[in-house]
Amino acid sequence: MFHLSEHLKDLLISFGNDNLPIFFHRFFIRLVETCYNYPLVFLFILVIIFLVINILLIILTLYYTNTRKNRRDRYFSIYSNHYEEVLRKYLFNEIDWDLTLVKLKRYKRPLNRRILISVLVNFQEILRGDVDNAMSDIYYRLGLYNDSIRLTRSSRFYKKILGFRELTNLYPKGAEEFIEQYINSPDDLVAAEAQASYILLHPENPFDFLKKLTGPFTRWTQLTAFYLLRKHPISVPSFAGYLQSENRNIKKFSLRMIIYFQQIECESEILKMLDNPDETVRFLCIQSINSLRLFSGKELLKNRYPSETLKNQTEIVKALRNIGENEDYDFLENIIKSGSITLQTEACRALYYLNPECLDRLKLTDPKSELKIKQFIAHVTDQRN
């Protein structure tokens, strides 16, 4: 082993003498001898060299990445501004289509086609009326829809979603055949985007997809659906039919929409939901009865009260404030006598605001009783509560 080590040392010195500059010979020989005499020093030098090389590689990688990103951003900005100017002139009839094609430089390049699509999407967001059709026409004539279709076939979910959005906004007719097959996608994000696209593509029957839905109808998708209903000229359907769905999220969404759009015609279907096993569905049903002032549901609420959860009992008491009558005084008084603090407070509030007669009876309650009516009244009439 010693002879092998000495042989390697002689080889290194010989290599240095033959290949390195003369002025570097002495330093190199001293370095080799030091490394052999003090191997820890040699190891330390190797570690330093390794670290320096790694730092240099990281710096070079960051520089290259940043330079490439800056160039791409600058390229995108230049062509985006150029395409916006050309398309603006075309849309306002300042130039014809043939000249537009000439001015749309390099539009056949993949990156430039992405830039064009983004410009068209932005224009459609800003401009309305006949210009909407013009955007779709440009998108179709340039064959940009093929780029979006390829995105929908990608295995990456974010590319699928991008393709859905582009087709939905710029090529609705072509989007229909792709969207429906993804409504029940195992990927929740893809399914949510497909469901939102379906609403925009079918403004006359925007929620028909709920009848075919086998996957989840997430809260985020529900919020998106509500936003689309308010933003776009979409027909608001009667949500009574969707209350029969086996999907509890669809039932909850339908009840929320019934409350918001005050669909009193759904009364009979709403009352059926009081027997639903899901607590939240029953809660929303009670809210519907309260919000729509469905007086026919009052006795049903009173009958269900003993078997309900505290949350739903509280909501029933709140409903009686709006749909109750004098005959409900004893019912609410019993709650004040035996209910929890929350229920007592809401029952007192209901009687206080129900009508003047109930208010007078409430004030005449025996002051020696332990109900502390005056404290409850002070609480419910305090503007801070």
DRENDO-1510 file (C-alpha; in Angstrom, 1 decimal, always signed):
<recs>
REC; n; res; u; v; w
REC; 1; MET; +0.0; +0.0; +0.0 .
REC; 2; PHE; +2.9; +2.3; +0.9 .
REC; 3; HIS; +4.6; +1.6; -2.5 .
REC; 4; LEU; +1.3; +2.3; -4.3 .
REC; 5; SER; +0.9; +5.6; -2.5 .
REC; 6; GLU; +4.5; +6.6; -3.3 .
REC; 7; HIS; +4.0; +5.6; -6.9 .
REC; 8; LEU; +0.8; +7.8; -7.2 .
REC; 9; LYS; +2.7; +10.7; -5.6 .
REC; 10; ASP; +5.5; +10.3; -8.2 .
REC; 11; LEU; +2.9; +10.2; -11.0 .
REC; 12; LEU; +1.2; +13.4; -9.8 .
REC; 13; ILE; +4.6; +15.2; -9.6 .
REC; 14; SER; +5.5; +14.0; -13.0 .
REC; 15; PHE; +2.2; +15.1; -14.4 .
REC; 16; GLY; +2.7; +18.6; -12.9 .
REC; 17; ASN; +6.2; +18.9; -14.3 .
REC; 18; ASP; +5.0; +17.9; -17.8 .
REC; 19; ASN; +1.7; +19.8; -18.1 .
REC; 20; LEU; +1.8; +22.8; -15.7 .
REC; 21; PRO; +3.6; +26.1; -16.3 .
REC; 22; ILE; +7.2; +26.2; -14.9 .
REC; 23; PHE; +6.4; +29.0; -12.3 .
REC; 24; PHE; +3.6; +26.7; -10.9 .
REC; 25; HIS; +5.9; +23.6; -10.5 .
REC; 26; ARG; +7.2; +24.4; -7.0 .
REC; 27; PHE; +3.8; +25.3; -5.6 .
REC; 28; PHE; +2.3; +22.1; -7.1 .
REC; 29; ILE; +5.0; +19.8; -5.7 .
REC; 30; ARG; +4.7; +21.4; -2.3 .
REC; 31; LEU; +0.9; +20.9; -2.4 .
REC; 32; VAL; +1.3; +17.2; -3.3 .
REC; 33; GLU; +3.8; +16.6; -0.6 .
REC; 34; THR; +1.6; +18.4; +2.0 .
REC; 35; CYS; -1.4; +16.4; +1.0 .
REC; 36; TYR; +0.5; +13.1; +1.5 .
REC; 37; ASN; +2.0; +14.3; +4.8 .
REC; 38; TYR; -1.2; +15.8; +6.1 .
REC; 39; PRO; -4.2; +13.9; +4.5 .
REC; 40; LEU; -6.8; +15.9; +6.5 .
REC; 41; VAL; -5.6; +19.0; +4.9 .
REC; 42; PHE; -6.1; +17.4; +1.5 .
REC; 43; LEU; -9.6; +16.3; +2.5 .
REC; 44; PHE; -10.4; +19.8; +3.7 .
REC; 45; ILE; -9.2; +21.3; +0.4 .
REC; 46; LEU; -11.3; +18.8; -1.6 .
REC; 47; VAL; -14.4; +19.8; +0.4 .
REC; 48; ILE; -13.7; +23.5; -0.2 .
REC; 49; ILE; -13.3; +22.9; -3.9 .
REC; 50; PHE; -16.6; +20.9; -4.0 .
REC; 51; LEU; -18.4; +23.7; -2.2 .
REC; 52; VAL; -17.0; +26.3; -4.5 .
REC; 53; ILE; -18.0; +24.3; -7.6 .
REC; 54; ASN; -21.5; +23.9; -6.2 .
REC; 55; ILE; -21.9; +27.6; -5.4 .
REC; 56; LEU; -20.7; +28.5; -8.9 .
REC; 57; LEU; -23.2; +26.0; -10.4 .
REC; 58; ILE; -26.1; +27.5; -8.4 .
REC; 59; ILE; -25.1; +31.0; -9.4 .
REC; 60; LEU; -24.8; +30.1; -13.0 .
REC; 61; THR; -28.2; +28.2; -12.9 .
REC; 62; LEU; -29.9; +31.2; -11.2 .
REC; 63; TYR; -28.4; +33.6; -13.7 .
REC; 64; TYR; -29.5; +31.5; -16.7 .
REC; 65; THR; -33.0; +31.0; -15.3 .
REC; 66; ASN; -33.5; +34.6; -14.5 .
REC; 67; THR; -32.1; +35.7; -17.9 .
REC; 68; ARG; -34.3; +33.3; -19.7 .
REC; 69; LYS; -37.4; +34.4; -17.7 .
REC; 70; ASN; -36.6; +38.1; -18.4 .
REC; 71; ARG; -36.2; +37.4; -22.1 .
REC; 72; ARG; -39.5; +35.5; -22.2 .
REC; 73; ASP; -41.3; +38.2; -20.3 .
REC; 74; ARG; -39.9; +40.8; -22.6 .
REC; 75; TYR; -40.8; +38.8; -25.6 .
REC; 76; PHE; -44.3; +38.2; -24.3 .
REC; 77; SER; -44.8; +41.9; -23.5 .
REC; 78; ILE; -43.6; +43.1; -26.9 .
REC; 79; TYR; -45.8; +40.7; -28.9 .
REC; 80; SER; -48.7; +41.1; -26.6 .
REC; 81; ASN; -48.7; +44.9; -27.1 .
REC; 82; HIS; -48.2; +44.4; -30.8 .
REC; 83; TYR; -51.1; +41.9; -31.2 .
REC; 84; GLU; -53.4; +44.0; -29.1 .
REC; 85; GLU; -52.7; +47.0; -31.4 .
REC; 86; VAL; -53.3; +44.9; -34.6 .
REC; 87; LEU; -56.5; +43.3; -33.3 .
REC; 88; ARG; -57.8; +46.6; -32.1 .
REC; 89; LYS; -57.4; +48.1; -35.5 .
REC; 90; TYR; -59.1; +45.0; -37.1 .
REC; 91; LEU; -62.0; +45.1; -34.6 .
REC; 92; PHE; -62.7; +48.8; -35.3 .
REC; 93; ASN; -62.4; +48.3; -39.1 .
REC; 94; GLU; -59.2; +50.2; -39.5 .
REC; 95; ILE; -57.6; +47.3; -41.4 .
REC; 96; ASP; -59.0; +44.3; -43.3 .
REC; 97; TRP; -58.4; +40.6; -42.5 .
REC; 98; ASP; -55.7; +40.1; -45.1 .
REC; 99; LEU; -53.6; +43.0; -43.7 .
REC; 100; THR; -54.3; +41.7; -40.2 .
REC; 101; LEU; -52.7; +38.4; -41.0 .
REC; 102; VAL; -49.7; +40.1; -42.4 .
REC; 103; LYS; -49.3; +42.3; -39.3 .
REC; 104; LEU; -49.7; +39.3; -36.9 .
REC; 105; LYS; -46.0; +38.5; -37.2 .
REC; 106; ARG; -44.9; +35.0; -36.2 .
REC; 107; TYR; -48.4; +34.0; -35.1 .
REC; 108; LYS; -47.7; +30.4; -36.1 .
REC; 109; ARG; -45.1; +29.9; -33.5 .
REC; 110; PRO; -46.4; +28.0; -30.4 .
REC; 111; LEU; -45.5; +30.7; -27.9 .
REC; 112; ASN; -46.9; +33.5; -30.1 .
REC; 113; ARG; -50.2; +31.5; -30.4 .
REC; 114; ARG; -50.4; +31.4; -26.6 .
REC; 115; ILE; -49.9; +35.1; -26.6 .
REC; 116; LEU; -52.6; +35.6; -29.2 .
REC; 117; ILE; -55.1; +33.5; -27.2 .
REC; 118; SER; -54.4; +35.5; -24.0 .
REC; 119; VAL; -55.0; +38.7; -25.9 .
REC; 120; LEU; -58.3; +37.5; -27.2 .
REC; 121; VAL; -59.4; +36.3; -23.8 .
REC; 122; ASN; -58.5; +39.7; -22.3 .
REC; 123; PHE; -60.4; +41.5; -25.0 .
REC; 124; GLN; -63.4; +39.4; -24.4 .
REC; 125; GLU; -63.4; +40.3; -20.7 .
REC; 126; ILE; -63.2; +44.0; -21.5 .
REC; 127; LEU; -65.3; +44.3; -24.6 .
REC; 128; ARG; -68.9; +43.3; -25.0 .
REC; 129; GLY; -71.6; +43.1; -27.7 .
REC; 130; ASP; -70.8; +42.3; -31.3 .
REC; 131; VAL; -67.1; +42.2; -30.4 .
REC; 132; ASP; -67.7; +39.0; -28.5 .
REC; 133; ASN; -68.5; +37.2; -31.8 .
REC; 134; ALA; -65.6; +38.8; -33.5 .
REC; 135; MET; -63.2; +37.3; -30.9 .
REC; 136; SER; -64.6; +33.9; -31.5 .
REC; 137; ASP; -64.3; +34.4; -35.2 .
REC; 138; ILE; -60.6; +35.4; -35.0 .
REC; 139; TYR; -59.9; +32.5; -32.6 .
REC; 140; TYR; -61.5; +30.0; -35.1 .
REC; 141; ARG; -60.0; +31.5; -38.3 .
REC; 142; LEU; -56.5; +31.4; -36.9 .
REC; 143; GLY; -57.0; +27.7; -35.8 .
REC; 144; LEU; -56.2; +28.6; -32.2 .
REC; 145; TYR; -59.0; +26.3; -31.0 .
REC; 146; ASN; -56.8; +23.3; -32.0 .
REC; 147; ASP; -54.2; +24.5; -29.4 .
REC; 148; SER; -56.9; +24.6; -26.7 .
REC; 149; ILE; -58.2; +21.2; -27.7 .
REC; 150; ARG; -54.7; +19.8; -27.3 .
REC; 151; LEU; -54.6; +21.3; -23.8 .
REC; 152; THR; -57.8; +19.4; -22.8 .
REC; 153; ARG; -56.1; +16.2; -23.7 .
REC; 154; SER; -53.1; +16.8; -21.5 .
REC; 155; SER; -52.4; +14.6; -18.5 .
REC; 156; ARG; -51.7; +17.7; -16.4 .
REC; 157; PHE; -54.8; +19.1; -14.7 .
REC; 158; TYR; -53.8; +22.7; -15.0 .
REC; 159; LYS; -53.5; +22.5; -18.8 .
REC; 160; LYS; -56.9; +20.8; -19.0 .
REC; 161; ILE; -58.4; +23.6; -17.0 .
REC; 162; LEU; -56.8; +26.2; -19.2 .
REC; 163; GLY; -58.1; +24.5; -22.3 .
REC; 164; PHE; -61.6; +24.4; -20.9 .
REC; 165; ARG; -61.6; +28.1; -20.1 .
REC; 166; GLU; -60.3; +29.1; -23.5 .
REC; 167; LEU; -62.8; +26.9; -25.4 .
REC; 168; THR; -65.7; +28.0; -23.2 .
REC; 169; ASN; -65.0; +31.7; -23.7 .
REC; 170; LEU; -63.9; +31.7; -27.3 .
REC; 171; TYR; -65.3; +28.6; -29.0 .
REC; 172; PRO; -68.5; +27.5; -27.1 .
REC; 173; LYS; -69.8; +25.2; -29.9 .
REC; 174; GLY; -66.6; +23.3; -29.9 .
REC; 175; ALA; -66.3; +23.2; -26.2 .
REC; 176; GLU; -69.6; +21.3; -25.6 .
REC; 177; GLU; -68.3; +18.0; -26.8 .
REC; 178; PHE; -65.3; +18.1; -24.5 .
REC; 179; ILE; -66.8; +19.5; -21.3 .
REC; 180; GLU; -69.6; +17.1; -20.5 .
REC; 181; GLN; -67.3; +14.1; -20.4 .
REC; 182; TYR; -65.2; +15.7; -17.6 .
REC; 183; ILE; -68.2; +16.6; -15.3 .
REC; 184; ASN; -67.5; +13.5; -13.2 .
REC; 185; SER; -63.8; +13.6; -13.5 .
REC; 186; PRO; -61.9; +11.9; -10.6 .
REC; 187; ASP; -59.8; +15.1; -10.4 .
REC; 188; ASP; -61.9; +17.5; -8.3 .
REC; 189; LEU; -60.3; +20.6; -9.9 .
REC; 190; VAL; -60.9; +19.4; -13.4 .
REC; 191; ALA; -64.5; +18.4; -12.5 .
REC; 192; ALA; -65.1; +21.8; -10.9 .
REC; 193; GLU; -63.9; +23.6; -14.0 .
REC; 194; ALA; -66.0; +21.4; -16.3 .
REC; 195; GLN; -69.1; +22.0; -14.2 .
REC; 196; ALA; -68.5; +25.8; -14.3 .
REC; 197; SER; -68.0; +25.7; -18.1 .
REC; 198; TYR; -71.3; +23.7; -18.5 .
REC; 199; ILE; -73.2; +26.5; -16.8 .
REC; 200; LEU; -71.8; +29.0; -19.2 .
REC; 201; LEU; -72.4; +26.8; -22.2 .
REC; 202; HIS; -76.0; +26.0; -21.4 .
REC; 203; PRO; -77.5; +29.4; -20.3 .
REC; 204; GLU; -81.1; +28.1; -20.7 .
REC; 205; ASN; -80.6; +25.0; -18.6 .
REC; 206; PRO; -77.4; +25.7; -16.6 .
REC; 207; PHE; -77.8; +23.1; -13.9 .
REC; 208; ASP; -78.9; +20.0; -15.9 .
REC; 209; PHE; -75.5; +18.5; -15.2 .
REC; 210; LEU; -76.6; +18.0; -11.6 .
REC; 211; LYS; -78.9; +15.2; -12.8 .
REC; 212; LYS; -75.9; +13.4; -14.2 .
REC; 213; LEU; -73.5; +14.2; -11.4 .
REC; 214; THR; -72.0; +11.2; -9.6 .
REC; 215; GLY; -69.0; +12.9; -8.0 .
REC; 216; PRO; -68.8; +15.7; -5.4 .
REC; 217; PHE; -70.4; +19.1; -5.9 .
REC; 218; THR; -67.8; +21.0; -3.8 .
REC; 219; ARG; -68.5; +24.2; -1.9 .
REC; 220; TRP; -66.1; +26.1; -4.2 .
REC; 221; THR; -68.0; +25.0; -7.3 .
REC; 222; GLN; -71.2; +26.1; -5.6 .
REC; 223; LEU; -69.8; +29.5; -5.0 .
REC; 224; THR; -68.5; +29.7; -8.6 .
REC; 225; ALA; -72.0; +28.7; -9.9 .
REC; 226; PHE; -73.6; +31.4; -7.8 .
REC; 227; TYR; -71.1; +34.0; -9.1 .
REC; 228; LEU; -71.8; +32.9; -12.7 .
REC; 229; LEU; -75.5; +33.2; -12.2 .
REC; 230; ARG; -75.1; +36.8; -11.0 .
REC; 231; LYS; -72.5; +37.9; -13.6 .
REC; 232; HIS; -73.9; +36.4; -16.8 .
REC; 233; PRO; -77.3; +36.4; -18.5 .
REC; 234; ILE; -78.2; +32.9; -17.4 .
REC; 235; SER; -81.7; +31.7; -16.7 .
REC; 236; VAL; -82.4; +30.9; -13.1 .
REC; 237; PRO; -84.2; +27.6; -13.0 .
REC; 238; SER; -86.6; +26.4; -10.3 .
REC; 239; PHE; -84.4; +24.5; -7.9 .
REC; 240; ALA; -87.3; +22.4; -6.5 .
REC; 241; GLY; -86.5; +19.5; -8.9 .
REC; 242; TYR; -82.9; +19.3; -7.6 .
REC; 243; LEU; -84.0; +18.7; -4.0 .
REC; 244; GLN; -84.8; +15.1; -5.0 .
REC; 245; SER; -81.1; +14.5; -5.7 .
REC; 246; GLU; -79.3; +11.8; -3.6 .
REC; 247; ASN; -76.3; +14.1; -3.4 .
REC; 248; ARG; -76.7; +16.0; -0.2 .
REC; 249; ASN; -74.5; +18.9; -1.5 .
REC; 250; ILE; -76.8; +19.4; -4.4 .
REC; 251; LYS; -79.7; +19.6; -1.9 .
REC; 252; LYS; -77.9; +22.2; +0.2 .
REC; 253; PHE; -77.0; +24.2; -2.8 .
REC; 254; SER; -80.6; +24.1; -4.1 .
REC; 255; LEU; -82.0; +25.3; -0.7 .
REC; 256; ARG; -79.5; +28.2; -0.6 .
REC; 257; MET; -80.5; +29.2; -4.1 .
REC; 258; ILE; -84.2; +28.9; -3.2 .
REC; 259; ILE; -83.6; +31.3; -0.3 .
REC; 260; TYR; -81.6; +33.7; -2.4 .
REC; 261; PHE; -84.0; +33.9; -5.3 .
REC; 262; GLN; -87.1; +33.6; -3.1 .
REC; 263; GLN; -88.6; +30.7; -5.0 .
REC; 264; ILE; -91.9; +30.4; -3.1 .
REC; 265; GLU; -93.2; +28.0; -5.7 .
REC; 266; CYS; -90.9; +25.4; -4.2 .
REC; 267; GLU; -92.9; +25.3; -0.9 .
REC; 268; SER; -94.1; +21.7; -1.1 .
REC; 269; GLU; -90.6; +20.3; -1.9 .
REC; 270; ILE; -89.1; +22.4; +0.9 .
REC; 271; LEU; -91.4; +21.0; +3.6 .
REC; 272; LYS; -90.5; +17.5; +2.6 .
REC; 273; MET; -86.9; +18.2; +3.4 .
REC; 274; LEU; -87.7; +18.6; +7.1 .
REC; 275; ASP; -87.5; +14.8; +7.4 .
REC; 276; ASN; -84.1; +14.6; +5.8 .
REC; 277; PRO; -81.5; +12.7; +7.9 .
REC; 278; ASP; -78.8; +15.4; +7.2 .
REC; 279; GLU; -78.7; +18.1; +10.0 .
REC; 280; THR; -77.5; +20.8; +7.6 .
REC; 281; VAL; -80.2; +20.1; +5.0 .
REC; 282; ARG; -82.8; +20.4; +7.7 .
REC; 283; PHE; -81.2; +23.6; +9.0 .
REC; 284; LEU; -81.3; +25.1; +5.5 .
REC; 285; CYS; -84.9; +23.9; +5.1 .
REC; 286; ILE; -85.9; +25.8; +8.4 .
REC; 287; GLN; -84.1; +28.8; +7.1 .
REC; 288; SER; -86.1; +28.6; +3.8 .
REC; 289; ILE; -89.4; +28.4; +5.7 .
REC; 290; ASN; -88.3; +31.5; +7.7 .
REC; 291; SER; -87.0; +33.5; +4.8 .
REC; 292; LEU; -89.9; +32.7; +2.4 .
REC; 293; ARG; -92.4; +33.2; +5.2 .
REC; 294; LEU; -94.0; +29.8; +4.7 .
REC; 295; PHE; -96.7; +29.8; +7.3 .
REC; 296; SER; -97.8; +26.4; +6.4 .
REC; 297; GLY; -94.6; +25.0; +7.8 .
REC; 298; LYS; -95.1; +26.5; +11.3 .
REC; 299; GLU; -96.8; +23.5; +12.9 .
REC; 300; LEU; -94.2; +21.1; +11.2 .
REC; 301; LEU; -91.4; +23.1; +12.8 .
REC; 302; LYS; -93.1; +23.0; +16.3 .
REC; 303; ASN; -93.6; +19.2; +16.0 .
REC; 304; ARG; -90.0; +18.7; +15.0 .
REC; 305; TYR; -88.6; +20.9; +17.7 .
REC; 306; PRO; -88.2; +18.3; +20.5 .
REC; 307; SER; -86.1; +15.9; +18.3 .
REC; 308; GLU; -83.9; +18.5; +16.7 .
REC; 309; THR; -80.3; +19.5; +17.5 .
REC; 310; LEU; -79.6; +22.7; +19.4 .
REC; 311; LYS; -78.5; +24.5; +16.2 .
REC; 312; ASN; -81.8; +23.6; +14.5 .
REC; 313; GLN; -83.9; +24.3; +17.5 .
REC; 314; THR; -82.4; +27.8; +17.7 .
REC; 315; GLU; -83.3; +28.3; +14.0 .
REC; 316; ILE; -86.9; +27.1; +14.6 .
REC; 317; VAL; -87.3; +29.7; +17.4 .
REC; 318; LYS; -85.9; +32.4; +15.0 .
REC; 319; ALA; -88.4; +31.3; +12.4 .
REC; 320; LEU; -91.3; +31.6; +14.8 .
REC; 321; ARG; -90.4; +35.3; +15.3 .
REC; 322; ASN; -91.5; +35.9; +11.7 .
REC; 323; ILE; -94.2; +33.2; +11.1 .
REC; 324; GLY; -95.5; +32.8; +14.6 .
REC; 325; GLU; -98.9; +34.1; +16.0 .
REC; 326; ASN; -100.5; +34.7; +19.4 .
REC; 327; GLU; -101.3; +31.0; +19.7 .
REC; 328; ASP; -97.5; +30.2; +19.8 .
REC; 329; TYR; -97.0; +32.2; +23.0 .
REC; 330; ASP; -97.2; +29.2; +25.3 .
REC; 331; PHE; -94.8; +27.2; +23.1 .
REC; 332; LEU; -92.2; +30.0; +23.3 .
REC; 333; GLU; -92.8; +30.6; +27.0 .
REC; 334; ASN; -92.1; +26.9; +27.7 .
REC; 335; ILE; -88.8; +27.3; +25.9 .
REC; 336; ILE; -87.9; +30.3; +28.1 .
REC; 337; LYS; -88.7; +28.1; +31.1 .
REC; 338; SER; -86.8; +25.0; +30.2 .
REC; 339; GLY; -84.4; +25.7; +27.3 .
REC; 340; SER; -80.7; +26.6; +27.3 .
REC; 341; ILE; -79.5; +30.2; +27.6 .
REC; 342; THR; -79.3; +30.5; +23.8 .
REC; 343; LEU; -82.8; +29.1; +23.3 .
REC; 344; GLN; -84.2; +31.3; +26.1 .
REC; 345; THR; -82.7; +34.4; +24.6 .
REC; 346; GLU; -84.1; +33.6; +21.1 .
REC; 347; ALA; -87.5; +32.7; +22.5 .
REC; 348; CYS; -87.6; +36.0; +24.4 .
REC; 349; ARG; -86.5; +37.9; +21.3 .
REC; 350; ALA; -89.2; +36.1; +19.2 .
REC; 351; LEU; -92.0; +37.1; +21.7 .
REC; 352; TYR; -90.6; +40.6; +22.1 .
REC; 353; TYR; -90.8; +41.3; +18.3 .
REC; 354; LEU; -93.7; +39.0; +17.4 .
REC; 355; ASN; -96.5; +41.5; +18.1 .
REC; 356; PRO; -97.6; +44.0; +20.8 .
REC; 357; GLU; -99.9; +41.6; +22.5 .
REC; 358; CYS; -97.2; +39.0; +23.1 .
REC; 359; LEU; -94.8; +41.8; +24.3 .
REC; 360; ASP; -97.4; +42.9; +26.9 .
REC; 361; ARG; -97.8; +39.3; +28.1 .
REC; 362; LEU; -94.1; +38.9; +28.3 .
REC; 363; LYS; -93.7; +42.0; +30.4 .
REC; 364; LEU; -96.4; +40.9; +32.8 .
REC; 365; THR; -94.7; +37.6; +33.6 .
REC; 366; ASP; -94.4; +37.1; +37.3 .
REC; 367; PRO; -91.4; +39.3; +38.4 .
REC; 368; LYS; -90.8; +36.9; +41.3 .
REC; 369; SER; -90.1; +34.0; +39.0 .
REC; 370; GLU; -86.6; +32.8; +38.2 .
REC; 371; LEU; -86.9; +33.5; +34.5 .
REC; 372; LYS; -85.2; +36.9; +34.7 .
REC; 373; ILE; -87.3; +38.3; +31.9 .
REC; 374; LYS; -86.1; +41.8; +32.4 .
REC; 375; GLN; -82.5; +40.7; +31.8 .
REC; 376; PHE; -83.5; +38.9; +28.6 .
REC; 377; ILE; -85.4; +41.9; +27.4 .
REC; 378; ALA; -82.5; +44.2; +28.1 .
REC; 379; HIS; -80.3; +41.9; +26.2 .
REC; 380; VAL; -82.5; +41.5; +23.1 .
REC; 381; THR; -83.2; +45.2; +22.9 .
REC; 382; ASP; -79.5; +46.2; +23.3 .
REC; 383; GLN; -78.3; +47.6; +19.9 .
REC; 384; ARG; -75.0; +45.9; +20.3 .
REC; 385; ASN; -76.5; +42.4; +20.2 .
</recs>
